Amino acid sequence: MKPKVSIIVPVFNTKKYLKKCLDSLINQTLKDIEIIVVNDGSSDDSQKIINMYYKKHPSKIVPVIKKNEGLGIARNYGIRIAKGDFIGFVDSDDWTHPQMLRQLYKIAAKGHDFIICDYIVIQEDNYSYVLKGFTGSFFNHRQAVMYSTDAAFSCNKLIKKSLFKTIKYNDTWYEDLATNPLLLTCANSPAYIEMPLYYYYQRSDSITKSNHIKTLGVICAWERLLTAANPAYQQELVFAVARSIVTFIKFKPLYAVQFIEFAQKHKDTISKNIHYQEAILSGKLKDLFTGDIL
């Protein structure tokens, strides 16, 4: 039987967390799913764990072994072989609420093609908090795009597979940011469910906590968003990029000069954007082009 949902789990040296991740997917209350586990060149015992789960659940687990090429390429590989009409993503050190896929698919079955939920961040000291999947004032398609860079995370979403026909993940850091807002501009009917259904385990070595030079990959993400969006939502996505630049200047101040240089390169596009102008006037956003942005 064709699955309703294909879940793609890229794996790279996460044997410590993988069982909890896969257990959470096997125990989903939505049963018509396939779990595509893509071993992206792991050198630990992750494959032994994958083999064990495949042996126990051959009708659900789809094991894949490939050379290491990064998270985005691993996701693309999974999308290519997925049989479900809807795609979800789970990182192999995270886990899901048992009702997550049932709740998201229930919304998808009503005709929506890009469904977002809230998620719970759990830090290594077990401190946890909820992050909203949508941070605008009221949910509609344009607002969803305008605030899409706030929670560009892939794993709190269920996305119709057909949206990936022309949009793929890239192979740099911040592949989520470079891809999900574009998918959203091409969606026909996005939806938001205000329930925290995904558990994101924030490790001390995660990208969000790193100041590695690869952080500058976010500039490639912004460039892609400014040039590849559905024109019908271009104005909204320009605003989303501007908000993201402001956030990253605070979030990663080591690279603030490079971020400001990118903004200056696109000053004409950003400064003339009506949403950006309104946010500056209302005090909801700092102006990227004044001296006090740093």
Backbone as JSON, one array per atom type, in Angstrom:
{
  "sequence": "MKPKVSIIVPVFNTKKYLKKCLDSLINQTLKDIEIIVVNDGSSDDSQKIINMYYKKHPSKIVPVIKKNEGLGIARNYGIRIAKGDFIGFVDSDDWTHPQMLRQLYKIAAKGHDFIICDYIVIQEDNYSYVLKGFTGSFFNHRQAVMYSTDAAFSCNKLIKKSLFKTIKYNDTWYEDLATNPLLLTCANSPAYIEMPLYYYYQRSDSITKSNHIKTLGVICAWERLLTAANPAYQQELVFAVARSIVTFIKFKPLYAVQFIEFAQKHKDTISKNIHYQEAILSGKLKDLFTGDIL",
  "N": [[0.84, -1.2, 0.0], [0.5, 2.21, -0.81], [2.26, 4.69, 0.98], [0.94, 7.36, 3.02], [2.51, 9.36, 3.97], [5.91, 10.19, 3.68], [8.72, 9.98, 5.64], [11.81, 11.45, 6.06], [14.95, 10.68, 7.26], [17.97, 11.82, 7.7], [21.16, 10.52, 8.52], [24.09, 10.9, 10.34], [26.62, 9.75, 12.04], [25.21, 9.48, 14.56], [24.66, 7.59, 16.55], [24.16, 7.57, 19.27], [21.74, 8.81, 19.65], [19.93, 7.78, 17.89], [18.16, 5.56, 18.24], [16.11, 6.52, 19.91], [15.02, 8.44, 18.25], [14.1, 6.89, 16.01], [12.32, 5.15, 17.31], [10.33, 6.95, 18.06], [9.18, 7.5, 15.63], [8.36, 5.02, 14.63], [6.35, 4.59, 16.46], [4.35, 6.35, 15.79], [0.97, 7.46, 15.6], [-0.3, 7.71, 13.2], [-0.33, 5.36, 10.8], [0.15, 4.78, 8.13], [2.8, 5.21, 6.86], [6.13, 5.7, 5.57], [9.53, 5.31, 6.51], [12.31, 6.73, 5.64], [15.54, 6.12, 5.98], [18.47, 7.65, 5.76], [21.69, 6.9, 5.59], [24.3, 8.88, 5.78], [27.07, 8.35, 5.11], [28.1, 7.55, 7.65], [30.53, 6.87, 10.22], [30.39, 5.61, 12.59], [28.5, 3.31, 14.67], [25.98, 3.62, 13.57], [24.76, 2.41, 11.32], [24.4, -0.23, 12.1], [22.36, 0.02, 13.95], [20.34, 0.99, 12.28], [20.02, -1.24, 10.6], [19.03, -3.07, 12.46], [16.52, -1.97, 13.1], [15.33, -2.06, 10.6], [15.16, -4.8, 10.24], [13.29, -5.45, 12.21], [11.11, -3.91, 11.42], [10.34, -4.14, 8.56], [8.41, -3.3, 6.75], [8.12, -0.64, 7.15], [10.57, 0.75, 7.49], [12.93, 2.17, 5.33], [15.98, 1.59, 4.32], [18.92, 3.41, 3.45], [22.16, 3.71, 2.11], [24.78, 5.91, 1.61], [27.51, 7.89, 0.3], [29.16, 10.44, 2.25], [27.74, 13.54, 1.92], [26.48, 15.63, 3.03], [23.73, 17.25, 4.8], [21.64, 18.47, 3.23], [21.87, 17.25, 0.67], [21.45, 14.61, 1.36], [18.79, 14.74, 2.17], [17.59, 15.43, -0.29], [18.08, 13.08, -1.73], [16.47, 11.28, -0.32], [13.94, 12.41, -0.82], [13.74, 11.94, -3.54], [13.32, 9.17, -3.74], [11.05, 8.8, -2.32], [7.76, 7.59, -1.65], [5.39, 8.58, -0.7], [2.74, 11.06, -0.84], [3.14, 13.25, 0.67], [5.81, 14.86, 2.38], [7.94, 14.61, 5.16], [10.44, 15.66, 7.54], [12.91, 14.48, 9.77], [15.42, 15.08, 12.04], [18.19, 13.07, 13.03], [18.93, 13.13, 15.69], [16.8, 14.04, 17.05], [13.29, 13.86, 18.09], [9.81, 12.87, 17.85], [6.42, 13.85, 18.7], [3.93, 11.39, 19.46], [1.54, 11.89, 18.1], [2.16, 13.55, 16.03], [2.4, 13.24, 13.12], [-0.16, 12.36, 12.47], [-1.75, 14.56, 13.23], [-0.73, 16.6, 11.55], [-1.15, 15.48, 9.03], [-3.9, 15.31, 9.0], [-4.65, 17.93, 8.6], [-3.46, 18.33, 6.1], [-5.03, 16.64, 4.55], [-7.26, 18.12, 4.16], [-6.76, 19.69, 2.04], [-4.55, 21.31, 2.13], [-1.11, 22.17, 1.46], [1.32, 22.74, 2.63], [2.2, 22.44, 5.7], [2.55, 23.63, 8.98], [3.88, 23.34, 12.28], [4.27, 24.05, 15.81], [7.31, 23.74, 17.83], [9.39, 22.06, 20.25], [12.24, 23.06, 21.92], [14.95, 21.42, 23.28], [17.53, 21.61, 25.47], [20.93, 20.58, 26.29], [21.15, 20.55, 29.06], [18.66, 19.89, 29.77], [16.87, 21.97, 29.92], [14.0, 23.4, 28.54], [11.92, 24.85, 25.95], [9.2, 26.32, 24.1], [9.1, 26.94, 20.64], [7.55, 28.99, 18.27], [6.0, 27.99, 15.26], [5.04, 29.82, 13.53], [5.34, 33.26, 13.5], [4.07, 35.62, 12.98], [1.37, 38.13, 13.02], [-1.22, 37.32, 12.28], [-2.31, 34.35, 10.68], [-1.88, 33.93, 7.3], [-1.28, 33.36, 3.78], [0.52, 35.31, 2.81], [1.52, 36.49, 5.15], [2.69, 34.25, 6.24], [4.86, 33.84, 4.51], [6.25, 36.24, 4.92], [7.22, 35.94, 7.51], [8.71, 33.7, 7.34], [11.43, 33.16, 7.58], [11.94, 33.15, 10.25], [11.33, 30.72, 11.45], [12.57, 28.69, 9.78], [13.24, 26.12, 9.86], [13.15, 22.69, 8.89], [11.92, 20.48, 10.06], [9.52, 20.76, 11.44], [7.4, 20.59, 9.75], [5.06, 19.53, 7.21], [5.11, 18.68, 3.91], [3.9, 18.91, 0.61], [4.89, 16.58, -1.79], [5.13, 17.26, -4.5], [5.9, 19.93, -4.55], [8.61, 19.89, -4.44], [9.55, 19.45, -6.96], [10.86, 21.37, -8.53], [12.39, 22.69, -6.71], [15.13, 22.18, -4.7], [17.05, 21.07, -1.85], [20.02, 22.83, -0.91], [23.65, 22.42, -0.66], [24.97, 23.64, 1.43], [25.65, 25.15, 4.68], [22.75, 26.14, 6.56], [20.75, 25.19, 4.92], [18.05, 24.77, 5.26], [16.98, 27.35, 5.6], [17.54, 28.35, 3.11], [15.74, 27.05, 1.54], [13.06, 26.32, 2.53], [11.47, 28.76, 2.77], [11.29, 29.37, 0.03], [9.86, 27.15, -0.97], [7.47, 27.65, 0.34], [6.6, 29.97, -0.94], [5.76, 28.87, -3.28], [3.73, 27.22, -2.63], [0.22, 26.31, -2.61], [-1.7, 26.37, -0.64], [-0.97, 27.02, 2.37], [-0.84, 26.04, 5.86], [-1.27, 26.36, 9.42], [-0.75, 24.81, 12.49], [-1.26, 25.27, 15.82], [0.38, 23.77, 17.75], [2.82, 22.17, 19.73], [4.71, 19.77, 18.39], [7.04, 18.56, 17.73], [10.28, 17.58, 18.82], [13.15, 19.19, 19.3], [16.42, 18.58, 19.75], [18.9, 20.41, 21.06], [22.11, 20.33, 20.63], [25.38, 20.92, 22.06], [27.26, 21.19, 20.09], [25.91, 22.06, 17.9], [24.92, 23.67, 14.78], [23.7, 26.1, 15.27], [24.98, 27.04, 17.49], [27.52, 27.47, 16.7], [30.42, 29.28, 15.53], [31.7, 28.85, 13.19], [33.37, 29.33, 10.04], [31.72, 28.51, 8.03], [29.31, 29.52, 8.68], [28.85, 31.71, 7.11], [27.53, 30.7, 5.0], [24.91, 31.36, 5.19], [24.59, 33.68, 3.78], [24.58, 32.84, 1.13], [22.16, 31.54, 1.24], [20.33, 33.69, 1.66], [20.75, 35.08, -0.74], [19.76, 33.27, -2.59], [17.06, 33.22, -1.84], [16.29, 35.8, -2.54], [16.43, 35.74, -5.27], [15.12, 33.53, -6.4], [12.46, 33.18, -5.78], [8.87, 32.61, -6.01], [7.4, 35.0, -8.02], [5.0, 36.16, -7.2], [5.1, 36.37, -4.48], [7.32, 37.83, -3.93], [7.81, 40.36, -2.72], [7.09, 39.92, -0.08], [8.98, 38.02, 0.61], [11.38, 39.39, 0.35], [11.17, 41.11, 2.53], [11.23, 39.15, 4.55], [13.86, 38.25, 4.28], [15.27, 40.58, 4.97], [14.55, 40.81, 7.69], [15.79, 38.49, 8.59], [18.48, 39.09, 8.18], [18.89, 41.16, 10.04], [18.44, 39.7, 12.38], [20.57, 37.84, 12.28], [22.77, 39.51, 12.5], [22.67, 40.17, 15.19], [22.72, 37.62, 16.28], [24.97, 36.28, 15.31], [27.42, 37.98, 15.75], [30.11, 38.03, 15.08], [30.32, 37.91, 12.36], [29.09, 40.16, 11.47], [29.9, 42.34, 9.88], [30.16, 41.23, 7.29], [27.5, 40.48, 6.9], [26.22, 42.96, 6.87], [27.43, 44.06, 4.64], [26.29, 42.46, 2.67], [23.63, 43.29, 2.88], [23.93, 45.97, 2.09], [24.64, 45.59, -0.56], [22.2, 44.87, -1.59], [20.65, 47.05, -1.11], [18.89, 48.81, -2.48], [16.74, 47.15, -3.23], [15.84, 46.21, -0.72], [15.42, 48.54, 0.9], [13.38, 49.86, -0.43], [11.25, 48.25, -0.13], [7.91, 47.78, 0.74], [6.89, 46.51, 3.02], [9.12, 46.42, 4.64], [9.62, 49.15, 4.99], [7.31, 49.89, 6.44], [7.71, 48.39, 8.77], [10.01, 49.58, 9.8], [9.13, 52.19, 10.29], [7.21, 51.71, 12.25], [8.74, 50.83, 14.29], [9.23, 48.17, 14.63], [11.31, 46.87, 13.5], [14.83, 47.1, 13.16], [16.61, 49.53, 11.27], [18.55, 48.55, 8.6], [20.3, 50.21, 7.39], [21.32, 52.28, 8.8], [23.64, 53.76, 11.15], [23.37, 52.62, 13.67], [22.85, 49.92, 13.68], [24.61, 47.97, 14.49]],
  "CA": [[0.0, 0.0, 0.0], [1.26, 3.45, -0.89], [2.19, 5.45, 2.23], [0.43, 8.72, 2.95], [3.6, 10.28, 4.32], [7.29, 9.69, 3.71], [9.57, 10.71, 6.58], [13.21, 11.3, 5.68], [15.83, 10.83, 8.42], [19.39, 11.74, 7.4], [21.93, 10.05, 9.68], [25.54, 10.99, 10.27], [27.3, 9.55, 13.33], [24.31, 9.83, 15.67], [24.23, 6.33, 17.17], [23.74, 7.86, 20.64], [20.38, 9.36, 19.67], [19.14, 7.26, 16.77], [17.08, 4.67, 18.67], [14.99, 7.34, 20.39], [14.43, 9.05, 17.06], [13.35, 5.9, 15.23], [11.2, 4.69, 18.13], [9.26, 7.95, 18.02], [8.53, 7.4, 14.32], [7.67, 3.73, 14.59], [5.18, 4.68, 17.34], [3.38, 7.34, 15.33], [-0.4, 6.94, 15.5], [-0.56, 7.58, 11.76], [0.41, 4.14, 10.48], [0.45, 4.67, 6.69], [3.98, 6.02, 6.63], [7.42, 5.04, 5.37], [10.61, 6.01, 7.19], [13.5, 6.59, 4.79], [16.7, 6.42, 6.83], [19.59, 7.85, 4.83], [22.99, 6.92, 6.25], [25.11, 9.77, 4.96], [28.49, 8.09, 5.29], [28.48, 7.46, 9.06], [31.67, 6.03, 10.55], [30.12, 4.96, 13.88], [27.64, 2.13, 14.55], [24.62, 4.0, 13.19], [24.18, 1.47, 10.37], [23.95, -1.42, 12.85], [21.05, 0.36, 14.52], [19.4, 1.04, 11.15], [19.77, -2.63, 10.19], [18.19, -3.7, 13.49], [15.15, -1.47, 12.94], [14.82, -2.58, 9.33], [14.81, -6.2, 10.46], [12.07, -5.47, 13.02], [10.0, -3.18, 10.78], [10.69, -4.07, 7.13], [7.36, -2.64, 5.97], [8.16, 0.79, 7.43], [11.91, 1.32, 7.35], [13.6, 2.09, 4.02], [17.37, 1.97, 4.6], [19.74, 3.88, 2.33], [23.55, 4.0, 2.46], [25.44, 6.72, 0.59], [28.7, 8.6, 0.78], [28.85, 11.67, 2.97], [27.64, 14.74, 1.09], [25.81, 16.68, 3.78], [22.31, 17.11, 5.14], [20.76, 18.84, 2.13], [21.93, 16.24, -0.38], [20.8, 13.41, 1.91], [17.34, 14.97, 2.08], [17.2, 15.34, -1.7], [18.09, 11.66, -2.08], [15.26, 10.7, 0.26], [12.77, 12.92, -1.56], [13.72, 11.3, -4.86], [12.79, 7.79, -3.69], [9.85, 8.78, -1.47], [6.52, 7.14, -2.31], [4.24, 9.31, -0.17], [2.38, 12.35, -1.46], [3.63, 14.3, 1.57], [7.16, 14.64, 2.88], [8.35, 15.21, 6.43], [11.85, 15.46, 7.85], [13.27, 14.37, 11.18], [16.86, 14.94, 12.26], [18.38, 11.79, 13.72], [19.13, 13.33, 17.13], [15.54, 14.59, 17.55], [12.2, 12.9, 18.14], [8.5, 13.43, 17.53], [5.25, 13.49, 19.49], [3.25, 10.28, 18.78], [0.43, 12.37, 17.27], [2.61, 14.61, 15.11], [2.05, 13.02, 11.71], [-1.63, 12.29, 12.35], [-2.28, 15.92, 13.29], [-0.35, 17.34, 10.35], [-1.8, 14.9, 7.85], [-5.32, 15.65, 9.07], [-4.75, 19.25, 7.95], [-3.13, 18.13, 4.69], [-6.15, 15.97, 3.89], [-8.29, 19.13, 3.87], [-6.37, 20.4, 0.83], [-3.37, 22.15, 2.36], [0.09, 21.53, 0.9], [2.5, 23.13, 3.4], [1.62, 22.52, 7.04], [3.57, 24.02, 9.96], [3.47, 23.26, 13.68], [5.27, 24.55, 16.77], [8.23, 22.7, 18.27], [10.0, 22.21, 21.57], [13.69, 23.01, 21.95], [15.46, 20.81, 24.51], [18.97, 21.78, 25.55], [21.62, 19.45, 26.92], [20.89, 20.57, 30.5], [17.23, 19.55, 29.86], [16.01, 23.15, 29.86], [13.22, 23.34, 27.3], [10.97, 25.93, 25.68], [8.47, 26.16, 22.83], [9.26, 27.92, 19.58], [6.38, 29.03, 17.4], [6.25, 27.75, 13.84], [4.64, 31.05, 12.83], [5.53, 34.36, 14.46], [3.36, 36.83, 12.55], [0.22, 38.53, 13.82], [-2.33, 36.43, 11.92], [-1.79, 33.45, 9.65], [-2.34, 33.77, 5.93], [-0.15, 32.99, 2.94], [1.52, 36.39, 2.73], [2.18, 36.6, 6.45], [3.53, 33.06, 6.4], [6.11, 34.1, 3.78], [6.94, 37.36, 5.57], [7.88, 35.49, 8.74], [9.19, 32.34, 7.06], [12.84, 32.97, 7.98], [12.02, 33.01, 11.71], [11.32, 29.28, 11.76], [12.79, 28.04, 8.49], [13.46, 24.72, 10.24], [12.38, 21.77, 8.05], [11.35, 19.31, 10.73], [8.19, 21.02, 12.0], [6.55, 20.83, 8.59], [4.66, 18.46, 6.29], [5.14, 19.4, 2.64], [3.51, 18.1, -0.54], [6.09, 16.19, -2.54], [5.18, 17.94, -5.8], [6.58, 21.22, -4.42], [10.05, 19.67, -4.58], [9.9, 19.15, -8.36], [11.8, 22.37, -9.05], [13.17, 23.27, -5.61], [15.88, 21.18, -3.95], [17.94, 21.58, -0.81], [21.41, 23.03, -1.34], [24.62, 21.62, 0.1], [25.72, 24.5, 2.34], [24.96, 25.4, 5.95], [21.48, 26.88, 6.47], [19.99, 24.69, 3.77], [16.62, 24.97, 5.57], [16.68, 28.76, 5.33], [17.64, 28.57, 1.66], [14.79, 26.22, 0.79], [11.67, 26.29, 2.98], [10.72, 29.95, 2.34], [10.99, 29.25, -1.41], [8.75, 26.19, -1.1], [6.27, 28.31, 0.82], [6.11, 30.9, -1.98], [5.19, 28.08, -4.37], [2.58, 26.46, -2.13], [-1.11, 26.82, -2.94], [-2.54, 26.56, 0.55], [-0.28, 26.69, 3.62], [-1.65, 26.01, 7.08], [-0.49, 26.37, 10.67], [-1.4, 24.21, 13.65], [-0.58, 25.83, 16.98], [0.64, 22.68, 18.69], [4.23, 21.76, 19.7], [4.66, 18.34, 18.11], [8.39, 18.08, 17.39], [11.27, 17.82, 19.86], [14.45, 19.52, 18.72], [17.48, 18.47, 20.76], [19.95, 21.36, 20.69], [23.4, 19.9, 21.15], [26.37, 22.0, 22.23], [28.02, 21.33, 18.85], [24.99, 22.32, 16.79], [25.24, 24.81, 13.92], [23.19, 27.34, 15.87], [25.91, 27.5, 18.52], [28.86, 27.53, 16.12], [30.89, 30.46, 14.8], [32.52, 28.36, 12.08], [33.33, 30.16, 8.83], [30.59, 28.06, 7.21], [28.17, 30.38, 9.02], [28.63, 32.63, 5.99], [26.61, 30.06, 4.06], [23.61, 32.02, 5.27], [24.54, 34.69, 2.72], [24.12, 32.12, -0.07], [20.73, 31.29, 1.44], [19.62, 34.94, 1.39], [20.85, 35.36, -2.18], [18.82, 32.37, -3.26], [15.69, 33.67, -1.57], [16.02, 37.05, -3.27], [16.47, 35.56, -6.73], [14.44, 32.33, -6.91], [11.1, 33.05, -5.23], [7.68, 32.85, -6.83], [7.24, 36.46, -8.07], [3.77, 36.59, -6.52], [5.41, 36.6, -3.07], [8.67, 38.39, -3.86], [7.87, 41.46, -1.75], [7.04, 39.33, 1.26], [10.23, 37.31, 0.9], [12.42, 40.41, 0.58], [11.0, 41.51, 3.94], [11.7, 38.05, 5.38], [15.33, 38.26, 4.23], [15.72, 41.73, 5.77], [14.41, 40.43, 9.1], [16.8, 37.48, 8.87], [19.79, 39.77, 8.27], [18.91, 41.83, 11.35], [18.57, 38.65, 13.39], [21.91, 37.25, 12.25], [23.74, 40.5, 13.01], [22.66, 39.99, 16.64], [22.91, 36.21, 16.6], [26.34, 35.91, 14.95], [28.07, 39.28, 15.56], [31.45, 37.85, 14.51], [30.23, 38.09, 10.91], [28.18, 41.28, 11.23], [30.39, 43.17, 8.76], [29.78, 40.56, 6.03], [26.05, 40.54, 6.76], [25.88, 44.34, 6.49], [27.87, 44.22, 3.24], [25.25, 41.85, 1.83], [22.47, 44.2, 2.89], [24.27, 47.12, 1.26], [24.59, 45.13, -1.96], [20.78, 44.81, -2.0], [20.0, 48.18, -0.43], [17.78, 49.35, -3.27], [15.62, 46.2, -3.13], [15.34, 46.13, 0.66], [14.96, 49.83, 1.44], [12.14, 50.27, -1.11], [10.21, 47.26, 0.14], [6.85, 48.41, 1.51], [6.79, 45.86, 4.34], [10.31, 46.86, 5.38], [9.4, 50.55, 5.36], [6.3, 49.93, 7.49], [8.3, 47.86, 10.0], [10.94, 50.58, 10.31], [8.33, 53.31, 10.82], [6.5, 51.28, 13.46], [9.72, 50.44, 15.3], [9.26, 46.7, 14.78], [12.54, 46.36, 12.9], [15.92, 48.06, 13.06], [16.99, 49.87, 9.9], [19.85, 48.0, 8.25], [21.14, 51.17, 6.68], [21.76, 53.37, 9.7], [24.84, 53.4, 11.88], [23.14, 51.97, 14.98], [22.44, 48.52, 13.52], [25.55, 47.1, 15.22]],
  "C": [[0.88, 1.25, 0.0], [1.14, 4.23, 0.42], [1.59, 6.84, 2.0], [1.56, 9.73, 3.12], [4.93, 9.54, 4.26], [8.1, 10.58, 4.65], [11.03, 10.42, 6.23], [14.09, 11.64, 6.89], [17.28, 10.71, 7.97], [20.17, 11.38, 8.67], [23.42, 10.24, 9.41], [26.11, 10.93, 11.68], [26.44, 9.97, 14.53], [23.8, 8.58, 16.39], [23.67, 6.55, 18.58], [22.27, 8.23, 20.73], [19.4, 8.61, 18.76], [17.97, 6.37, 17.21], [15.87, 5.47, 19.14], [14.27, 7.99, 19.23], [13.55, 8.05, 16.32], [12.17, 5.33, 16.01], [10.02, 5.66, 18.04], [8.5, 7.91, 16.69], [7.78, 6.09, 14.16], [6.36, 3.8, 15.38], [4.2, 5.79, 16.96], [1.99, 6.71, 15.22], [-0.89, 6.91, 14.07], [0.3, 6.42, 11.25], [0.83, 4.04, 9.02], [1.63, 5.57, 6.33], [5.16, 5.11, 6.24], [8.5, 5.94, 5.99], [11.89, 5.76, 6.41], [14.7, 7.06, 5.6], [17.94, 6.46, 5.94], [20.89, 7.96, 5.62], [23.97, 7.67, 5.35], [26.6, 9.6, 5.27], [28.95, 8.03, 6.74], [29.66, 6.52, 9.26], [31.5, 5.35, 11.91], [29.22, 3.74, 13.64], [26.2, 2.47, 14.17], [23.98, 2.96, 12.27], [23.71, 0.19, 11.05], [22.57, -1.18, 13.45], [19.99, 0.4, 13.42], [19.04, -0.37, 10.71], [18.84, -3.34, 11.18], [16.73, -3.26, 13.33], [14.52, -1.95, 11.64], [14.38, -4.03, 9.48], [13.5, -6.33, 11.23], [10.87, -4.9, 12.28], [10.25, -3.03, 9.28], [9.64, -3.37, 6.27], [7.37, -1.12, 6.15], [9.51, 1.43, 7.14], [12.45, 1.09, 5.94], [15.04, 2.54, 4.23], [18.12, 2.36, 3.33], [21.14, 4.15, 2.86], [24.17, 4.79, 1.31], [26.67, 7.37, 1.18], [28.3, 9.93, 1.41], [28.88, 12.88, 2.03], [26.91, 15.87, 1.8], [24.31, 16.5, 3.87], [21.39, 17.38, 3.96], [20.72, 17.79, 1.04], [21.27, 14.95, 0.08], [19.28, 13.56, 1.85], [16.85, 14.84, 0.64], [17.12, 13.89, -2.17], [16.81, 10.99, -1.56], [14.0, 11.13, -0.47], [12.62, 12.18, -2.88], [13.09, 9.91, -4.82], [11.5, 7.68, -2.88], [8.61, 8.39, -2.27], [5.29, 7.92, -1.83], [3.98, 10.6, -0.92], [2.87, 13.52, -0.61], [4.96, 13.87, 2.18], [7.33, 15.33, 4.23], [9.81, 14.89, 6.69], [12.04, 15.38, 9.36], [14.79, 14.24, 11.25], [17.1, 13.79, 13.23], [18.73, 11.92, 15.19], [17.9, 13.95, 17.79], [14.49, 13.49, 17.65], [10.87, 13.62, 17.99], [7.45, 13.01, 18.55], [4.51, 12.37, 18.75], [2.15, 10.71, 17.82], [0.88, 13.31, 16.14], [2.11, 14.38, 13.68], [0.54, 12.92, 11.51], [-2.22, 13.7, 12.33], [-1.95, 16.72, 12.03], [-1.05, 16.8, 9.11], [-3.3, 15.2, 7.83], [-5.58, 17.01, 8.41], [-4.47, 19.13, 6.46], [-4.3, 17.54, 3.92], [-7.29, 16.93, 3.56], [-7.91, 19.99, 2.66], [-5.17, 21.32, 0.99], [-2.11, 21.42, 1.93], [1.39, 21.91, 1.6], [2.02, 23.41, 4.81], [2.74, 22.68, 8.07], [3.01, 23.78, 11.37], [4.55, 23.9, 14.55], [6.22, 23.41, 17.14], [8.89, 23.07, 19.59], [11.51, 22.07, 21.45], [14.12, 22.45, 23.31], [16.98, 20.91, 24.49], [19.61, 20.64, 26.35], [21.44, 19.41, 28.44], [19.42, 20.31, 30.82], [16.32, 20.76, 30.0], [15.29, 23.13, 28.51], [12.28, 24.53, 27.18], [10.35, 25.71, 24.31], [8.83, 27.3, 21.89], [8.06, 27.84, 18.64], [6.79, 28.78, 15.95], [5.87, 28.93, 12.97], [4.66, 32.18, 13.84], [4.86, 35.66, 14.04], [2.14, 37.1, 13.42], [-1.03, 37.71, 13.52], [-1.89, 35.61, 10.71], [-2.58, 33.57, 8.35], [-1.1, 33.54, 5.07], [0.94, 34.07, 2.94], [2.26, 36.57, 4.06], [3.1, 35.41, 6.7], [4.88, 33.25, 5.71], [6.91, 35.19, 4.48], [7.73, 36.94, 6.8], [8.51, 34.1, 8.58], [10.64, 32.11, 7.46], [13.0, 32.89, 9.49], [12.11, 31.54, 12.12], [11.43, 28.52, 10.45], [13.12, 26.56, 8.64], [12.57, 23.78, 9.43], [11.51, 20.8, 8.83], [10.02, 19.55, 11.42], [7.16, 21.24, 10.89], [6.19, 19.51, 7.89], [4.41, 19.14, 4.95], [4.76, 18.45, 1.5], [4.72, 17.83, -1.42], [6.23, 16.95, -3.85], [5.87, 19.29, -5.73], [8.09, 21.1, -4.6], [10.47, 19.39, -6.03], [10.96, 20.11, -8.89], [12.68, 22.98, -7.97], [13.81, 22.15, -4.82], [16.65, 21.86, -2.82], [19.33, 21.8, -1.38], [22.35, 22.31, -0.39], [25.49, 22.48, 1.02], [25.01, 24.54, 3.7], [23.74, 26.27, 5.69], [20.69, 26.49, 5.21], [18.49, 24.82, 4.0], [16.2, 26.39, 5.18], [16.69, 29.05, 3.84], [16.51, 27.92, 0.88], [13.35, 26.39, 1.23], [10.89, 27.56, 2.64], [10.39, 29.93, 0.85], [9.83, 28.31, -1.65], [7.43, 26.84, -0.71], [5.72, 29.29, -0.2], [5.43, 30.15, -3.13], [3.99, 27.24, -3.92], [1.27, 27.11, -2.56], [-1.91, 27.17, -1.7], [-1.79, 26.13, 1.81], [-1.23, 26.72, 4.8], [-0.73, 25.95, 8.28], [-1.32, 25.77, 11.78], [-0.6, 24.6, 14.89], [-0.43, 24.77, 18.07], [2.13, 22.31, 18.6], [4.34, 20.24, 19.58], [6.02, 17.73, 17.79], [9.35, 18.47, 18.51], [12.65, 17.98, 19.23], [15.5, 19.53, 19.82], [18.65, 19.34, 20.32], [21.26, 20.99, 21.37], [24.37, 21.07, 21.21], [27.19, 22.21, 20.97], [27.13, 21.6, 17.64], [25.41, 23.57, 16.01], [24.81, 26.12, 14.56], [24.14, 27.91, 16.91], [27.34, 27.7, 17.98], [29.16, 28.88, 15.47], [31.84, 30.07, 13.67], [32.34, 29.28, 10.86], [32.18, 29.76, 7.91], [29.3, 28.8, 7.56], [27.84, 31.32, 7.87], [27.8, 31.99, 4.88], [25.23, 30.68, 4.1], [23.47, 33.09, 4.19], [24.09, 34.06, 1.4], [22.61, 31.84, 0.03], [19.92, 32.55, 1.13], [19.62, 35.27, -0.1], [19.85, 34.51, -2.96], [17.38, 32.82, -3.05], [15.33, 34.92, -2.38], [15.89, 36.84, -4.77], [15.6, 34.43, -7.26], [13.01, 32.17, -6.43], [10.04, 33.15, -6.31], [7.42, 34.36, -6.83], [6.02, 36.98, -7.33], [4.01, 36.91, -5.04], [6.8, 37.19, -2.88], [8.79, 39.48, -2.8], [7.89, 40.94, -0.32], [8.37, 38.64, 1.61], [11.41, 38.28, 1.05], [12.37, 40.89, 2.03], [11.53, 40.42, 4.88], [13.23, 38.0, 5.42], [15.87, 39.41, 5.07], [15.64, 41.41, 7.27], [15.5, 39.42, 9.49], [18.19, 38.11, 9.01], [19.92, 40.46, 9.63], [19.13, 40.82, 12.46], [19.99, 38.11, 13.45], [22.99, 38.23, 12.71], [23.82, 40.4, 14.54], [23.12, 38.6, 17.05], [24.36, 35.77, 16.37], [27.16, 37.19, 14.7], [29.48, 39.19, 14.99], [31.46, 38.14, 13.01], [29.32, 39.26, 10.53], [28.61, 42.12, 10.03], [29.99, 42.54, 7.42], [28.28, 40.6, 5.81], [25.61, 41.93, 6.3], [26.3, 44.61, 5.05], [26.85, 43.61, 2.29], [24.03, 42.75, 1.75], [22.73, 45.41, 2.01], [24.21, 46.78, -0.22], [23.15, 45.14, -2.49], [19.97, 45.96, -1.39], [18.78, 48.68, -1.19], [16.54, 48.46, -3.13], [15.0, 46.22, -1.74], [14.72, 47.44, 1.12], [13.66, 50.29, 0.8], [10.99, 49.31, -0.86], [9.17, 47.85, 1.1], [6.72, 47.81, 2.91], [7.95, 46.28, 5.23], [10.12, 48.29, 5.87], [8.4, 50.66, 6.5], [6.87, 49.44, 8.82], [9.28, 48.85, 10.63], [10.17, 51.72, 10.97], [7.64, 52.95, 12.13], [7.45, 50.87, 14.58], [9.82, 48.94, 15.52], [10.55, 46.09, 14.24], [13.58, 47.46, 12.87], [16.28, 48.29, 11.6], [18.4, 49.36, 9.65], [20.83, 49.05, 7.74], [21.42, 52.43, 7.5], [22.9, 52.86, 10.57], [24.61, 52.62, 13.15], [22.69, 50.52, 14.87], [23.38, 47.6, 14.31], [25.36, 47.24, 16.74]]
}
